[in-house]
Amino acid sequence: MEILYLLIPLSVVLVFLIGVVFWWSVRSGQFDDLEGPGYRVLMDDDRPKDGAPTENRTE
């Protein structure tokens, strides 16, 4: 029974810390765009933008 005197305040402090970390992550923009970076990887173009031809290798 005495362990509850330790576990209850410890759990309240832990919940408070988790809430602070979650609040900080929301305020700093961690959850703004979850799908955009994945689409940018797929739409990445490996060709040069200036239209210059790439070097052709013959082996």
C-alpha distance matrix in Angstrom:
0.0 3.8 5.4 5.7 7.7 9.8 10.3 11.4 14.0 15.0 15.7 17.6 19.7 20.4 21.6 23.7 25.3 26.2 27.7 29.7 31.0 32.0 33.7 35.6 36.8 38.0 39.8 41.4 42.9 41.0 41.2 44.7 46.7 45.1 48.2 50.9 50.6 50.7 53.9 55.4 55.1 57.0 59.6 60.2 64.0 65.0 68.6 69.9 70.2 73.7 75.3 76.5 77.0 74.8 76.3 77.4 76.9 79.2 78.3
3.8 0.0 3.8 5.3 5.5 7.4 9.2 10.6 12.3 13.3 14.9 16.6 18.0 19.2 20.9 22.5 23.9 25.2 26.9 28.5 29.9 31.2 32.8 34.4 35.8 37.3 38.8 40.3 42.1 40.3 40.8 44.3 46.4 44.9 48.2 50.8 50.2 50.6 53.9 55.1 54.8 56.9 59.5 59.9 63.6 64.6 68.2 69.2 69.5 72.9 74.7 75.8 76.4 74.2 75.6 76.9 76.4 78.7 77.8
5.4 3.8 0.0 3.8 5.3 5.3 6.1 8.6 10.5 10.6 12.1 14.4 15.7 16.3 18.2 20.1 21.1 22.3 24.2 25.9 26.9 28.3 30.2 31.6 32.8 34.5 36.2 37.4 39.1 37.2 37.7 41.2 43.2 41.6 44.9 47.4 46.8 47.1 50.5 51.7 51.3 53.4 56.0 56.4 60.0 61.0 64.6 65.7 66.1 69.5 71.2 72.2 72.8 70.5 71.9 73.2 72.6 75.0 74.0
5.7 5.3 3.8 0.0 3.8 5.2 4.9 5.7 8.4 9.5 10.1 11.9 13.9 14.8 16.0 18.0 19.6 20.6 22.1 24.0 25.4 26.4 28.1 29.9 31.2 32.5 34.2 35.8 37.4 35.6 35.8 39.3 41.4 40.0 43.3 45.9 45.5 45.9 49.1 50.4 50.3 52.3 54.8 55.3 59.1 60.2 63.8 64.9 65.1 68.5 70.3 71.5 72.2 70.0 71.6 72.9 72.5 74.9 74.2
7.7 5.5 5.3 3.8 0.0 3.8 5.9 6.0 7.0 8.9 10.6 11.6 13.0 14.8 16.3 17.4 19.1 20.7 22.0 23.5 25.2 26.6 27.9 29.5 31.2 32.6 33.9 35.5 37.4 35.9 36.4 39.8 42.2 41.0 44.5 46.8 46.4 47.1 50.3 51.4 51.4 53.6 55.9 56.3 60.0 61.2 64.7 65.6 65.7 69.0 70.9 72.1 73.0 70.9 72.5 73.9 73.6 76.2 75.5
9.8 7.4 5.3 5.2 3.8 0.0 3.8 5.8 5.9 6.2 8.7 10.4 11.0 12.3 14.5 15.8 16.8 18.5 20.3 21.5 22.8 24.5 26.0 27.3 28.9 30.6 31.9 33.2 35.2 33.5 34.3 37.8 40.0 38.8 42.2 44.5 43.9 44.6 47.9 48.8 48.6 51.0 53.3 53.6 57.2 58.2 61.7 62.6 62.8 66.2 68.1 69.1 70.0 67.8 69.3 70.7 70.4 72.9 72.2
10.3 9.2 6.1 4.9 5.9 3.8 0.0 3.8 5.7 5.0 6.0 8.6 9.9 10.2 12.1 14.1 15.2 16.2 18.1 19.8 20.9 22.2 24.0 25.6 26.8 28.4 30.0 31.4 33.1 31.2 31.7 35.2 37.3 35.9 39.2 41.7 41.1 41.7 44.9 46.1 45.9 48.0 50.5 50.9 54.6 55.7 59.2 60.3 60.5 63.9 65.7 66.8 67.6 65.4 67.0 68.3 68.0 70.5 69.8
11.4 10.6 8.6 5.7 6.0 5.8 3.8 0.0 3.8 5.4 5.2 6.3 8.7 9.9 10.6 12.4 14.4 15.4 16.5 18.5 20.2 21.1 22.5 24.5 25.9 27.0 28.6 30.4 32.0 30.5 30.7 34.1 36.4 35.3 38.7 41.1 40.9 41.6 44.6 45.9 46.0 48.1 50.3 50.9 54.7 56.0 59.4 60.4 60.4 63.8 65.7 67.0 67.9 65.9 67.7 69.1 69.0 71.5 71.0
14.0 12.3 10.5 8.4 7.0 5.9 5.7 3.8 0.0 3.8 5.4 5.0 6.2 8.6 9.9 10.5 12.4 14.3 15.3 16.6 18.5 20.0 21.0 22.6 24.5 25.8 26.9 28.6 30.7 29.4 30.0 33.3 35.8 35.0 38.5 40.7 40.4 41.4 44.4 45.4 45.6 47.9 50.0 50.4 54.1 55.4 58.7 59.5 59.4 62.7 64.8 66.0 67.1 65.1 66.9 68.5 68.4 71.1 70.7
15.0 13.3 10.6 9.5 8.9 6.2 5.0 5.4 3.8 0.0 3.8 5.5 5.2 6.2 8.7 9.9 10.6 12.3 14.2 15.4 16.6 18.4 19.9 21.2 22.7 24.5 25.8 27.1 29.0 27.4 28.2 31.7 34.0 32.9 36.4 38.6 38.0 38.9 42.1 43.0 43.0 45.3 47.6 47.8 51.5 52.6 56.0 56.8 56.9 60.2 62.2 63.4 64.3 62.2 63.9 65.4 65.2 67.9 67.3
15.7 14.9 12.1 10.1 10.6 8.7 6.0 5.2 5.4 3.8 0.0 3.8 5.4 4.9 6.1 8.5 9.8 10.4 12.2 14.2 15.3 16.3 18.1 19.9 21.1 22.5 24.2 25.7 27.3 25.5 25.9 29.4 31.6 30.4 33.9 36.2 35.9 36.6 39.7 40.8 40.9 43.1 45.3 45.8 49.6 50.8 54.3 55.3 55.3 58.7 60.5 61.8 62.7 60.7 62.5 64.0 63.9 66.5 66.0
17.6 16.6 14.4 11.9 11.6 10.4 8.6 6.3 5.0 5.5 3.8 0.0 3.8 5.4 5.2 6.2 8.7 10.0 10.5 12.4 14.4 15.3 16.4 18.4 20.1 21.1 22.5 24.4 26.1 24.9 25.3 28.5 31.1 30.3 33.9 36.0 36.0 37.0 39.9 40.9 41.3 43.6 45.6 46.1 49.9 51.3 54.6 55.4 55.2 58.5 60.5 62.0 63.1 61.3 63.2 64.8 64.9 67.7 67.4
19.7 18.0 15.7 13.9 13.0 11.0 9.9 8.7 6.2 5.2 5.4 3.8 0.0 3.8 5.5 5.0 6.2 8.7 9.8 10.6 12.4 14.2 15.2 16.5 18.5 20.0 21.0 22.5 24.7 23.5 24.4 27.6 30.3 29.6 33.3 35.1 34.8 36.1 39.1 39.8 40.1 42.6 44.5 44.8 48.5 49.7 53.0 53.7 53.5 56.7 58.9 60.1 61.3 59.4 61.3 63.0 63.1 65.9 65.6
20.4 19.2 16.3 14.8 14.8 12.3 10.2 9.9 8.6 6.2 4.9 5.4 3.8 0.0 3.8 5.4 5.1 6.2 8.6 9.9 10.7 12.3 14.2 15.4 16.6 18.4 20.0 21.2 23.0 21.3 22.1 25.5 27.9 26.9 30.5 32.5 32.0 33.0 36.1 37.0 37.1 39.5 41.6 41.9 45.6 46.8 50.2 51.0 51.0 54.3 56.3 57.5 58.5 56.6 58.4 60.0 60.0 62.7 62.4
21.6 20.9 18.2 16.0 16.3 14.5 12.1 10.6 9.9 8.7 6.1 5.2 5.5 3.8 0.0 3.8 5.5 5.1 6.1 8.6 10.0 10.5 12.1 14.2 15.4 16.4 18.2 19.9 21.4 19.9 20.2 23.5 26.0 25.1 28.7 30.9 30.8 31.8 34.7 35.8 36.2 38.4 40.4 41.0 44.7 46.2 49.5 50.4 50.2 53.5 55.5 57.0 58.0 56.3 58.2 59.8 60.0 62.8 62.6
23.7 22.5 20.1 18.0 17.4 15.8 14.1 12.4 10.5 9.9 8.5 6.2 5.0 5.4 3.8 0.0 3.8 5.5 5.1 6.2 8.7 9.9 10.5 12.3 14.3 15.4 16.4 18.3 20.3 19.4 20.1 23.1 25.9 25.6 29.3 31.1 31.0 32.5 35.3 36.0 36.7 39.1 40.8 41.3 44.9 46.5 49.6 50.2 49.8 53.1 55.2 56.7 58.0 56.3 58.4 60.2 60.5 63.4 63.4
25.3 23.9 21.1 19.6 19.1 16.8 15.2 14.4 12.4 10.6 9.8 8.7 6.2 5.1 5.5 3.8 0.0 3.8 5.3 5.1 6.2 8.6 9.8 10.6 12.4 14.3 15.3 16.5 18.7 17.4 18.7 21.8 24.5 24.0 27.8 29.4 28.9 30.5 33.4 33.9 34.4 37.0 38.8 38.9 42.5 43.8 47.1 47.6 47.3 50.6 52.8 54.1 55.3 53.5 55.5 57.3 57.5 60.4 60.3
26.2 25.2 22.3 20.6 20.7 18.5 16.2 15.4 14.3 12.3 10.4 10.0 8.7 6.2 5.1 5.5 3.8 0.0 3.8 5.5 5.2 6.1 8.5 9.9 10.6 12.3 14.2 15.4 16.9 15.2 15.9 19.3 21.7 21.0 24.6 26.5 26.2 27.4 30.4 31.2 31.6 34.0 35.9 36.3 40.0 41.4 44.7 45.5 45.3 48.6 50.6 52.0 53.1 51.4 53.4 55.1 55.3 58.2 58.1
27.7 26.9 24.2 22.1 22.0 20.3 18.1 16.5 15.3 14.2 12.2 10.5 9.8 8.6 6.1 5.1 5.3 3.8 0.0 3.8 5.5 5.1 6.0 8.5 9.9 10.6 12.2 14.2 15.7 14.7 15.1 18.1 20.9 20.7 24.4 26.2 26.3 27.8 30.4 31.3 32.1 34.5 36.0 36.6 40.3 42.0 45.2 45.8 45.3 48.6 50.7 52.3 53.6 52.1 54.3 56.1 56.6 59.5 59.7
29.7 28.5 25.9 24.0 23.5 21.5 19.8 18.5 16.6 15.4 14.2 12.4 10.6 9.9 8.6 6.2 5.1 5.5 3.8 0.0 3.8 5.5 5.1 6.1 8.6 10.0 10.5 12.1 14.5 13.9 15.2 17.9 21.0 21.1 24.9 26.2 26.1 28.0 30.6 31.0 31.9 34.6 35.9 36.2 39.8 41.4 44.4 44.7 44.1 47.3 49.6 51.1 52.6 51.1 53.3 55.3 55.8 58.9 59.1
31.0 29.9 26.9 25.4 25.2 22.8 20.9 20.2 18.5 16.6 15.3 14.4 12.4 10.7 10.0 8.7 6.2 5.2 5.5 3.8 0.0 3.8 5.5 5.1 6.2 8.7 9.9 10.5 12.6 11.3 12.9 15.9 18.6 18.5 22.3 23.5 23.1 24.9 27.7 28.0 28.7 31.4 32.9 33.0 36.6 38.1 41.2 41.6 41.2 44.4 46.7 48.1 49.4 47.8 49.9 51.8 52.2 55.3 55.4
32.0 31.2 28.3 26.4 26.6 24.5 22.2 21.1 20.0 18.4 16.3 15.3 14.2 12.3 10.5 9.9 8.6 6.1 5.1 5.5 3.8 0.0 3.8 5.4 5.1 6.3 8.6 9.9 11.0 9.6 10.2 13.4 16.1 15.9 19.7 21.2 21.3 22.9 25.6 26.2 27.1 29.6 31.1 31.6 35.3 37.0 40.1 40.7 40.2 43.5 45.6 47.2 48.5 47.0 49.3 51.1 51.7 54.7 55.0
33.7 32.8 30.2 28.1 27.9 26.0 24.0 22.5 21.0 19.9 18.1 16.4 15.2 14.2 12.1 10.5 9.8 8.5 6.0 5.1 5.5 3.8 0.0 3.8 5.5 5.2 6.1 8.6 10.2 10.3 10.9 13.2 16.6 17.2 21.0 22.1 22.5 24.5 26.8 27.2 28.6 31.1 32.1 32.7 36.2 38.1 41.0 41.4 40.5 43.7 46.0 47.7 49.3 48.1 50.5 52.5 53.3 56.4 56.9
35.6 34.4 31.6 29.9 29.5 27.3 25.6 24.5 22.6 21.2 19.9 18.4 16.5 15.4 14.2 12.3 10.6 9.9 8.5 6.1 5.1 5.4 3.8 0.0 3.8 5.5 5.1 6.0 8.7 8.9 10.8 12.9 16.1 17.0 20.7 21.3 21.3 23.7 26.0 26.0 27.2 30.0 31.0 31.1 34.6 36.2 39.1 39.2 38.4 41.5 43.9 45.5 47.2 45.8 48.1 50.3 51.1 54.3 54.8
36.8 35.8 32.8 31.2 31.2 28.9 26.8 25.9 24.5 22.7 21.1 20.1 18.5 16.6 15.4 14.3 12.4 10.6 9.9 8.6 6.2 5.1 5.5 3.8 0.0 3.8 5.5 5.2 6.4 5.4 7.4 10.0 12.8 13.3 17.1 17.9 17.7 20.0 22.4 22.5 23.6 26.4 27.5 27.7 31.3 33.0 35.9 36.3 35.6 38.8 41.1 42.7 44.2 42.8 45.1 47.2 47.9 51.0 51.5
38.0 37.3 34.5 32.5 32.6 30.6 28.4 27.0 25.8 24.5 22.5 21.1 20.0 18.4 16.4 15.4 14.3 12.3 10.6 10.0 8.7 6.3 5.2 5.5 3.8 0.0 3.8 5.5 5.5 5.9 6.1 8.0 11.4 12.5 16.2 17.0 17.7 19.9 21.9 22.3 23.9 26.3 27.2 27.8 31.4 33.4 36.2 36.6 35.6 38.9 41.1 43.0 44.6 43.5 46.0 48.0 49.0 52.2 52.8
39.8 38.8 36.2 34.2 33.9 31.9 30.0 28.6 26.9 25.8 24.2 22.5 21.0 20.0 18.2 16.4 15.3 14.2 12.2 10.5 9.9 8.6 6.1 5.1 5.5 3.8 0.0 3.8 5.5 7.7 8.9 9.6 13.2 15.1 18.6 18.7 19.3 22.1 23.8 23.7 25.6 28.1 28.6 29.0 32.3 34.4 36.9 36.9 35.7 38.7 41.2 43.1 45.0 44.0 46.6 48.9 50.0 53.3 54.1
41.4 40.3 37.4 35.8 35.5 33.2 31.4 30.4 28.6 27.1 25.7 24.4 22.5 21.2 19.9 18.3 16.5 15.4 14.2 12.1 10.5 9.9 8.6 6.0 5.2 5.5 3.8 0.0 3.8 5.9 8.5 9.0 12.2 14.0 17.4 17.1 17.1 20.1 22.0 21.4 23.1 25.9 26.4 26.4 29.6 31.4 34.0 33.9 32.9 35.9 38.4 40.1 41.9 40.9 43.4 45.7 46.7 50.1 50.8
42.9 42.1 39.1 37.4 37.4 35.2 33.1 32.0 30.7 29.0 27.3 26.1 24.7 23.0 21.4 20.3 18.7 16.9 15.7 14.5 12.6 11.0 10.2 8.7 6.4 5.5 5.5 3.8 0.0 3.8 5.5 5.3 8.4 10.5 13.8 13.5 13.9 16.8 18.5 18.2 20.1 22.7 23.1 23.4 26.8 28.9 31.4 31.6 30.5 33.6 35.9 37.8 39.6 38.6 41.3 43.4 44.6 47.9 48.8
41.0 40.3 37.2 35.6 35.9 33.5 31.2 30.5 29.4 27.4 25.5 24.9 23.5 21.3 19.9 19.4 17.4 15.2 14.7 13.9 11.3 9.6 10.3 8.9 5.4 5.9 7.7 5.9 3.8 0.0 3.8 5.8 7.9 8.6 12.2 12.6 12.4 14.9 17.2 17.2 18.5 21.2 22.2 22.5 26.0 27.9 30.8 31.2 30.6 33.9 36.0 37.7 39.1 37.9 40.3 42.3 43.2 46.4 47.0
41.2 40.8 37.7 35.8 36.4 34.3 31.7 30.7 30.0 28.2 25.9 25.3 24.4 22.1 20.2 20.1 18.7 15.9 15.1 15.2 12.9 10.2 10.9 10.8 7.4 6.1 8.9 8.5 5.5 3.8 0.0 3.8 5.9 6.4 10.1 11.2 12.0 14.0 15.9 16.7 18.3 20.4 21.4 22.4 26.0 28.2 31.1 31.9 31.0 34.5 36.3 38.3 39.7 38.6 41.2 42.9 44.0 47.0 47.7
44.7 44.3 41.2 39.3 39.8 37.8 35.2 34.1 33.3 31.7 29.4 28.5 27.6 25.5 23.5 23.1 21.8 19.3 18.1 17.9 15.9 13.4 13.2 12.9 10.0 8.0 9.6 9.0 5.3 5.8 3.8 0.0 3.8 6.5 9.4 9.5 11.1 13.5 14.6 15.1 17.4 19.4 19.8 20.8 24.3 26.8 29.3 29.9 28.7 32.1 34.0 36.2 37.8 37.0 39.8 41.7 43.1 46.2 47.2
46.7 46.4 43.2 41.4 42.2 40.0 37.3 36.4 35.8 34.0 31.6 31.1 30.3 27.9 26.0 25.9 24.5 21.7 20.9 21.0 18.6 16.1 16.6 16.1 12.8 11.4 13.2 12.2 8.4 7.9 5.9 3.8 0.0 3.8 5.8 5.8 7.8 9.9 10.9 11.6 14.0 15.7 16.2 17.5 21.0 23.7 26.2 27.1 26.1 29.6 31.2 33.5 34.9 34.0 36.9 38.6 40.0 43.0 44.0
45.1 44.9 41.6 40.0 41.0 38.8 35.9 35.3 35.0 32.9 30.4 30.3 29.6 26.9 25.1 25.6 24.0 21.0 20.7 21.1 18.5 15.9 17.2 17.0 13.3 12.5 15.1 14.0 10.5 8.6 6.4 6.5 3.8 0.0 3.8 5.9 7.0 8.0 9.9 11.4 12.8 14.4 15.8 17.2 20.9 23.3 26.2 27.6 27.0 30.6 32.0 34.1 35.0 33.9 36.6 38.0 39.1 41.9 42.7
48.2 48.2 44.9 43.3 44.5 42.2 39.2 38.7 38.5 36.4 33.9 33.9 33.3 30.5 28.7 29.3 27.8 24.6 24.4 24.9 22.3 19.7 21.0 20.7 17.1 16.2 18.6 17.4 13.8 12.2 10.1 9.4 5.8 3.8 0.0 3.8 5.8 5.5 6.5 8.9 10.5 11.3 12.6 14.6 18.2 20.9 23.7 25.4 24.8 28.5 29.5 31.7 32.5 31.5 34.3 35.5 36.7 39.5 40.4
50.9 50.8 47.4 45.9 46.8 44.5 41.7 41.1 40.7 38.6 36.2 36.0 35.1 32.5 30.9 31.1 29.4 26.5 26.2 26.2 23.5 21.2 22.1 21.3 17.9 17.0 18.7 17.1 13.5 12.6 11.2 9.5 5.8 5.9 3.8 0.0 3.8 5.4 5.2 6.2 8.8 10.1 10.4 12.1 15.6 18.4 21.0 22.3 21.4 25.1 26.3 28.6 29.7 28.9 31.8 33.3 34.8 37.7 38.9
50.6 50.2 46.8 45.5 46.4 43.9 41.1 40.9 40.4 38.0 35.9 36.0 34.8 32.0 30.8 31.0 28.9 26.2 26.3 26.1 23.1 21.3 22.5 21.3 17.7 17.7 19.3 17.1 13.9 12.4 12.0 11.1 7.8 7.0 5.8 3.8 0.0 3.8 5.5 5.0 6.3 8.9 9.9 10.4 14.2 16.4 19.4 20.7 20.3 24.0 25.3 27.2 28.1 26.9 29.6 31.1 32.3 35.3 36.3
50.7 50.6 47.1 45.9 47.1 44.6 41.7 41.6 41.4 38.9 36.6 37.0 36.1 33.0 31.8 32.5 30.5 27.4 27.8 28.0 24.9 22.9 24.5 23.7 20.0 19.9 22.1 20.1 16.8 14.9 14.0 13.5 9.9 8.0 5.5 5.4 3.8 0.0 3.8 5.5 5.3 6.7 8.9 10.2 13.9 16.1 19.3 21.2 21.3 25.1 25.8 27.7 28.1 26.8 29.3 30.4 31.4 34.2 35.0
53.9 53.9 50.5 49.1 50.3 47.9 44.9 44.6 44.4 42.1 39.7 39.9 39.1 36.1 34.7 35.3 33.4 30.4 30.4 30.6 27.7 25.6 26.8 26.0 22.4 21.9 23.8 22.0 18.5 17.2 15.9 14.6 10.9 9.9 6.5 5.2 5.5 3.8 0.0 3.8 5.4 5.1 6.1 8.5 12.0 14.8 17.5 19.5 19.2 23.0 23.5 25.8 26.3 25.4 28.3 29.3 30.7 33.5 34.6
55.4 55.1 51.7 50.4 51.4 48.8 46.1 45.9 45.4 43.0 40.8 40.9 39.8 37.0 35.8 36.0 33.9 31.2 31.3 31.0 28.0 26.2 27.2 26.0 22.5 22.3 23.7 21.4 18.2 17.2 16.7 15.1 11.6 11.4 8.9 6.2 5.0 5.5 3.8 0.0 3.8 5.4 5.0 5.9 9.5 12.3 14.9 16.5 16.1 19.9 20.8 22.9 23.7 22.8 25.7 27.2 28.7 31.7 33.0
55.1 54.8 51.3 50.3 51.4 48.6 45.9 46.0 45.6 43.0 40.9 41.3 40.1 37.1 36.2 36.7 34.4 31.6 32.1 31.9 28.7 27.1 28.6 27.2 23.6 23.9 25.6 23.1 20.1 18.5 18.3 17.4 14.0 12.8 10.5 8.8 6.3 5.3 5.4 3.8 0.0 3.8 5.5 5.3 9.0 10.8 14.1 16.1 16.6 20.4 21.0 22.6 22.9 21.4 24.0 25.2 26.3 29.2 30.2
57.0 56.9 53.4 52.3 53.6 51.0 48.0 48.1 47.9 45.3 43.1 43.6 42.6 39.5 38.4 39.1 37.0 34.0 34.5 34.6 31.4 29.6 31.1 30.0 26.4 26.3 28.1 25.9 22.7 21.2 20.4 19.4 15.7 14.4 11.3 10.1 8.9 6.7 5.1 5.4 3.8 0.0 3.8 5.6 8.5 10.9 13.8 16.5 16.9 20.7 20.6 22.5 22.5 21.2 23.9 24.7 25.9 28.5 29.6
59.6 59.5 56.0 54.8 55.9 53.3 50.5 50.3 50.0 47.6 45.3 45.6 44.5 41.6 40.4 40.8 38.8 35.9 36.0 35.9 32.9 31.1 32.1 31.0 27.5 27.2 28.6 26.4 23.1 22.2 21.4 19.8 16.2 15.8 12.6 10.4 9.9 8.9 6.1 5.0 5.5 3.8 0.0 3.8 6.2 9.5 11.7 14.0 13.9 17.6 17.7 20.0 20.4 19.7 22.7 23.8 25.6 28.4 29.9
60.2 59.9 56.4 55.3 56.3 53.6 50.9 50.9 50.4 47.8 45.8 46.1 44.8 41.9 41.0 41.3 38.9 36.3 36.6 36.2 33.0 31.6 32.7 31.1 27.7 27.8 29.0 26.4 23.4 22.5 22.4 20.8 17.5 17.2 14.6 12.1 10.4 10.2 8.5 5.9 5.3 5.6 3.8 0.0 3.8 6.4 9.1 11.2 11.6 15.4 15.7 17.5 18.0 16.9 19.9 21.3 23.0 26.0 27.5
64.0 63.6 60.0 59.1 60.0 57.2 54.6 54.7 54.1 51.5 49.6 49.9 48.5 45.6 44.7 44.9 42.5 40.0 40.3 39.8 36.6 35.3 36.2 34.6 31.3 31.4 32.3 29.6 26.8 26.0 26.0 24.3 21.0 20.9 18.2 15.6 14.2 13.9 12.0 9.5 9.0 8.5 6.2 3.8 0.0 3.8 5.5 8.0 8.7 12.3 12.2 14.0 14.3 13.6 16.7 18.1 20.2 23.3 25.1
65.0 64.6 61.0 60.2 61.2 58.2 55.7 56.0 55.4 52.6 50.8 51.3 49.7 46.8 46.2 46.5 43.8 41.4 42.0 41.4 38.1 37.0 38.1 36.2 33.0 33.4 34.4 31.4 28.9 27.9 28.2 26.8 23.7 23.3 20.9 18.4 16.4 16.1 14.8 12.3 10.8 10.9 9.5 6.4 3.8 0.0 3.8 6.5 8.9 12.0 11.7 12.4 12.2 10.7 13.5 15.0 16.8 20.0 21.8
68.6 68.2 64.6 63.8 64.7 61.7 59.2 59.4 58.7 56.0 54.3 54.6 53.0 50.2 49.5 49.6 47.1 44.7 45.2 44.4 41.2 40.1 41.0 39.1 35.9 36.2 36.9 34.0 31.4 30.8 31.1 29.3 26.2 26.2 23.7 21.0 19.4 19.3 17.5 14.9 14.1 13.8 11.7 9.1 5.5 3.8 0.0 3.8 6.4 8.9 8.0 8.9 8.9 8.1 11.5 13.3 15.8 19.1 21.4
69.9 69.2 65.7 64.9 65.6 62.6 60.3 60.4 59.5 56.8 55.3 55.4 53.7 51.0 50.4 50.2 47.6 45.5 45.8 44.7 41.6 40.7 41.4 39.2 36.3 36.6 36.9 33.9 31.6 31.2 31.9 29.9 27.1 27.6 25.4 22.3 20.7 21.2 19.5 16.5 16.1 16.5 14.0 11.2 8.0 6.5 3.8 0.0 3.8 5.7 6.0 6.6 8.1 8.0 11.5 14.1 16.8 20.3 22.8
70.2 69.5 66.1 65.1 65.7 62.8 60.5 60.4 59.4 56.9 55.3 55.2 53.5 51.0 50.2 49.8 47.3 45.3 45.3 44.1 41.2 40.2 40.5 38.4 35.6 35.6 35.7 32.9 30.5 30.6 31.0 28.7 26.1 27.0 24.8 21.4 20.3 21.3 19.2 16.1 16.6 16.9 13.9 11.6 8.7 8.9 6.4 3.8 0.0 3.8 5.5 7.8 10.2 11.2 14.8 17.4 20.4 23.8 26.5
73.7 72.9 69.5 68.5 69.0 66.2 63.9 63.8 62.7 60.2 58.7 58.5 56.7 54.3 53.5 53.1 50.6 48.6 48.6 47.3 44.4 43.5 43.7 41.5 38.8 38.9 38.7 35.9 33.6 33.9 34.5 32.1 29.6 30.6 28.5 25.1 24.0 25.1 23.0 19.9 20.4 20.7 17.6 15.4 12.3 12.0 8.9 5.7 3.8 0.0 3.8 5.6 9.0 10.9 14.2 17.1 20.3 23.6 26.6
75.3 74.7 71.2 70.3 70.9 68.1 65.7 65.7 64.8 62.2 60.5 60.5 58.9 56.3 55.5 55.2 52.8 50.6 50.7 49.6 46.7 45.6 46.0 43.9 41.1 41.1 41.2 38.4 35.9 36.0 36.3 34.0 31.2 32.0 29.5 26.3 25.3 25.8 23.5 20.8 21.0 20.6 17.7 15.7 12.2 11.7 8.0 6.0 5.5 3.8 0.0 3.8 6.3 8.9 12.4 14.7 18.2 21.2 24.4
76.5 75.8 72.2 71.5 72.1 69.1 66.8 67.0 66.0 63.4 61.8 62.0 60.1 57.5 57.0 56.7 54.1 52.0 52.3 51.1 48.1 47.2 47.7 45.5 42.7 43.0 43.1 40.1 37.8 37.7 38.3 36.2 33.5 34.1 31.7 28.6 27.2 27.7 25.8 22.9 22.6 22.5 20.0 17.5 14.0 12.4 8.9 6.6 7.8 5.6 3.8 0.0 3.8 6.4 9.4 12.1 15.5 18.7 21.9
77.0 76.4 72.8 72.2 73.0 70.0 67.6 67.9 67.1 64.3 62.7 63.1 61.3 58.5 58.0 58.0 55.3 53.1 53.6 52.6 49.4 48.5 49.3 47.2 44.2 44.6 45.0 41.9 39.6 39.1 39.7 37.8 34.9 35.0 32.5 29.7 28.1 28.1 26.3 23.7 22.9 22.5 20.4 18.0 14.3 12.2 8.9 8.1 10.2 9.0 6.3 3.8 0.0 3.8 6.6 8.6 12.2 15.2 18.5
74.8 74.2 70.5 70.0 70.9 67.8 65.4 65.9 65.1 62.2 60.7 61.3 59.4 56.6 56.3 56.3 53.5 51.4 52.1 51.1 47.8 47.0 48.1 45.8 42.8 43.5 44.0 40.9 38.6 37.9 38.6 37.0 34.0 33.9 31.5 28.9 26.9 26.8 25.4 22.8 21.4 21.2 19.7 16.9 13.6 10.7 8.1 8.0 11.2 10.9 8.9 6.4 3.8 0.0 3.8 6.3 9.4 12.8 15.7
76.3 75.6 71.9 71.6 72.5 69.3 67.0 67.7 66.9 63.9 62.5 63.2 61.3 58.4 58.2 58.4 55.5 53.4 54.3 53.3 49.9 49.3 50.5 48.1 45.1 46.0 46.6 43.4 41.3 40.3 41.2 39.8 36.9 36.6 34.3 31.8 29.6 29.3 28.3 25.7 24.0 23.9 22.7 19.9 16.7 13.5 11.5 11.5 14.8 14.2 12.4 9.4 6.6 3.8 0.0 3.8 6.4 9.8 12.7
77.4 76.9 73.2 72.9 73.9 70.7 68.3 69.1 68.5 65.4 64.0 64.8 63.0 60.0 59.8 60.2 57.3 55.1 56.1 55.3 51.8 51.1 52.5 50.3 47.2 48.0 48.9 45.7 43.4 42.3 42.9 41.7 38.6 38.0 35.5 33.3 31.1 30.4 29.3 27.2 25.2 24.7 23.8 21.3 18.1 15.0 13.3 14.1 17.4 17.1 14.7 12.1 8.6 6.3 3.8 0.0 3.8 6.6 9.9
76.9 76.4 72.6 72.5 73.6 70.4 68.0 69.0 68.4 65.2 63.9 64.9 63.1 60.0 60.0 60.5 57.5 55.3 56.6 55.8 52.2 51.7 53.3 51.1 47.9 49.0 50.0 46.7 44.6 43.2 44.0 43.1 40.0 39.1 36.7 34.8 32.3 31.4 30.7 28.7 26.3 25.9 25.6 23.0 20.2 16.8 15.8 16.8 20.4 20.3 18.2 15.5 12.2 9.4 6.4 3.8 0.0 3.8 6.4
79.2 78.7 75.0 74.9 76.2 72.9 70.5 71.5 71.1 67.9 66.5 67.7 65.9 62.7 62.8 63.4 60.4 58.2 59.5 58.9 55.3 54.7 56.4 54.3 51.0 52.2 53.3 50.1 47.9 46.4 47.0 46.2 43.0 41.9 39.5 37.7 35.3 34.2 33.5 31.7 29.2 28.5 28.4 26.0 23.3 20.0 19.1 20.3 23.8 23.6 21.2 18.7 15.2 12.8 9.8 6.6 3.8 0.0 3.7
78.3 77.8 74.0 74.2 75.5 72.2 69.8 71.0 70.7 67.3 66.0 67.4 65.6 62.4 62.6 63.4 60.3 58.1 59.7 59.1 55.4 55.0 56.9 54.8 51.5 52.8 54.1 50.8 48.8 47.0 47.7 47.2 44.0 42.7 40.4 38.9 36.3 35.0 34.6 33.0 30.2 29.6 29.9 27.5 25.1 21.8 21.4 22.8 26.5 26.6 24.4 21.9 18.5 15.7 12.7 9.9 6.4 3.7 0.0
